[in-house]
Amino acid sequence: MNAISAARTVSAEIPESAAPAESAEASSATARLEAVLERAVTVVETAAAHLLERYDVGARPGDLDEIVRAIHANDEAVLPLVRQPLLEALPGSRWVDDELAGGVLPEGDWWVVDTAEGNINHIHGMDEWAVTAALVRDNAPVLSVVHLPLTGDTYTAVRGRGARLNGEVLRSSAKTDLGAALVGTGQAKPGEDEQALRRMGASVTAMLINALVVRVSVPATMQLIHVASGRMDAFWQFSDVRSGLLPGALLVSEAGGTVTDTRGEPWSLAGEDFLASAPGVHTRVVGILSALN
């Protein structure tokens, strides 16, 4: 069983008396994570408020150089507000510097943070952007926070404790018919290799034939929060960029969704692609995507 699957809880709404008893050690560890979550929410929301101050709905960068400068300026403005406070929230934790990196991390606790998830949208005056943070313990996400300052919404999850939007429990979609499903994909980052882009294009065509509606947009987190909330039914990506997948992967899993790779195998940070879906359409989506491998 993979780390995501192992982290799933039966239901965040099961009464305490009906839930399996936790060991004292496990209960203590969960309590510590929930305390870290409380601090992380404050840090992320504070950083997102600052990013909101930098937001201009009329922004229209004129060329690639201006785009790159604006992206770096946002990251540099927000990073000091999140890095040290999150490291202090969990003594001994470490920081992943490259938010576009993928692959397995060394053992231990790592903060994987995107200071402006959907930065490209922010600097073009669009509204799909956020600040996100995920705590990864021994290569499994155990905590995530996603804050959308334009709406004031905060999505949170702690491993084994469910996923929530502003404190209310999230549930993934109950759909079983892919023909009624809203699904999506998108680029993980600029400059993806041509093979991955052609594969993405083929997957969009295949889903246009089989699903109800297909969204192609960025960033990944903004689609994954919809999958966790049951508003969308599946999201896939042919890339392993950690910062775009980890917060949403935990949210979907804790909301009762299914997280694997596109072949239906257990997903981990060692994987090269990703799928999160409602359980009722997962097998059908895997059948379509795996045929493209």
Sequence and secondary structure as in RCSB ss.txt:
>XXXX:A:sequence
MNAISAARTVSAEIPESAAPAESAEASSATARLEAVLERAVTVVETAAAHLLERYDVGARPGDLDEIVRAIHAND
EAVLPLVRQPLLEALPGSRWVDDELAGGVLPEGDWWVVDTAEGNINHIHGMDEWAVTAALVRDNAPVLSVVHLPL
TGDTYTAVRGRGARLNGEVLRSSAKTDLGAALVGTGQAKPGEDEQALRRMGASVTAMLINALVVRVSVPATMQLI
HVASGRMDAFWQFSDVRSGLLPGALLVSEAGGTVTDTRGEPWSLAGEDFLASAPGVHTRVVGILSALN
>XXXX:A:secstr
  HHHHH  S TTS TTTS    HHHHHHHHHHHHHHHHHHHHHHHHHHHHHHT  TT    SHHHHHHHHHHHH
HHHHHHHHHHHHHHSTT EE   TT BS   SSEEEEEEEEETHHHHTTT S  EEEEEEEETTEEEEEEEEETT
TTEEEEEETTS EEETTEE        GGG EEEE  SSTT  HHHHHHHHHHHHHHHHHSSEEEE S HHHHHH
HHHHTSSSEEEES  BHHHHHHHHHHHHHTT EEE TTSSB  TT S EEEE HHHHHHHHHHHHTT 
